[in-house]
């Protein structure tokens, strides 16, 4: 087995709401309620940042997971293994093996890049007529964290990732 990258442990920062610890995705979301033109043309006004910031370890962890899921393997410069195979799996034959391979790939990618995210279940529903995949990942940010759900809707044009509070049953209701 190849030697992996080192893993460091940081103490969670959930007690200091005044200290930003990261930047949330997407970057085009205006910080401090400003519109896009005010946000980018005025820089840091009144001590606020240009981008929306996270103020807890859990909030930043969720943003990191969204970043990983939205990145296609090979897309990131100098880190060709960062990302997922969601986009590549859209045009593969719709078989049980595809779902098993995608499930295993997601677990490996999240385990490698975000080892503090603990996956409970992954549900995959594919629509062969629309070349789309719906994925529901039920996870926790730590061993003792609250259950969270993230939904991924992928088609040939885009990948949408949305966090959902609590546990939900994934049911196909249509296509996009």
Residue pairs with C-beta under 8 A, 6 or more apart in sequence:
4 112
7 115
10 57
12 56
12 57
12 58
12 142
13 19
13 21
13 56
13 57
14 56
14 57
14 58
16 55
17 55
17 56
18 55
19 55
20 49
20 53
20 54
20 55
21 53
21 54
21 55
21 56
21 57
21 60
22 53
22 54
22 59
22 60
22 63
22 64
23 49
23 51
23 52
23 53
23 54
23 63
24 51
24 52
24 53
24 54
24 59
24 60
24 63
25 63
25 66
25 67
25 70
27 51
28 36
29 51
29 52
30 36
30 38
30 39
30 52
31 39
31 48
31 49
31 50
31 51
31 52
31 53
32 45
32 46
32 48
34 42
34 45
38 45
39 50
40 50
43 50
44 50
54 60
54 63
57 141
58 141
58 145
61 114
61 116
61 117
61 141
62 141
62 148
62 150
62 163
64 114
65 110
65 114
65 117
65 139
65 150
66 150
66 161
66 163
68 82
68 83
68 84
68 109
68 110
68 113
68 114
69 84
69 86
69 150
69 152
69 159
69 161
70 159
70 161
71 82
71 83
71 84
72 83
72 84
72 86
72 87
72 88
73 80
73 81
73 82
73 83
73 84
73 85
73 88
74 80
74 83
75 83
76 82
76 83
81 112
82 113
83 109
84 105
84 106
84 109
85 102
85 105
85 109
86 102
86 106
86 133
86 135
86 152
86 154
86 159
87 154
87 159
89 98
89 101
89 102
89 133
90 131
90 132
90 133
90 154
90 155
90 156
91 131
91 156
92 98
94 126
94 128
98 126
99 124
99 126
102 124
102 133
102 135
103 122
103 124
106 119
106 122
106 135
106 137
107 119
107 122
110 117
110 119
110 139
111 119
116 141
116 142
117 139
117 140
117 141
118 139
118 140
118 141
118 142
118 143
118 145
119 137
119 138
119 139
120 138
120 139
120 140
120 147
121 136
121 137
121 138
122 135
122 136
122 137
122 138
123 135
123 136
123 138
123 170
124 133
124 134
124 135
125 133
125 134
125 135
125 170
125 172
126 132
126 133
126 134
127 133
127 134
127 172
127 175
129 175
130 155
130 175
130 176
131 155
131 156
132 153
132 154
132 155
132 156
132 175
132 176
133 152
133 153
133 154
133 155
134 151
134 152
134 153
134 154
134 170
134 172
135 151
135 152
135 154
136 149
136 150
136 151
136 152
136 168
136 170
137 149
137 150
137 152
138 147
138 148
138 149
138 167
139 147
139 148
139 149
139 150
140 146
140 147
140 148
141 148
147 166
147 167
148 163
148 164
148 165
149 163
149 164
149 165
149 166
149 167
149 168
150 161
150 162
150 163
150 164
151 161
151 162
151 163
151 164
151 168
151 170
152 159
152 160
152 161
153 159
153 160
153 162
153 176
154 160
155 175
155 176
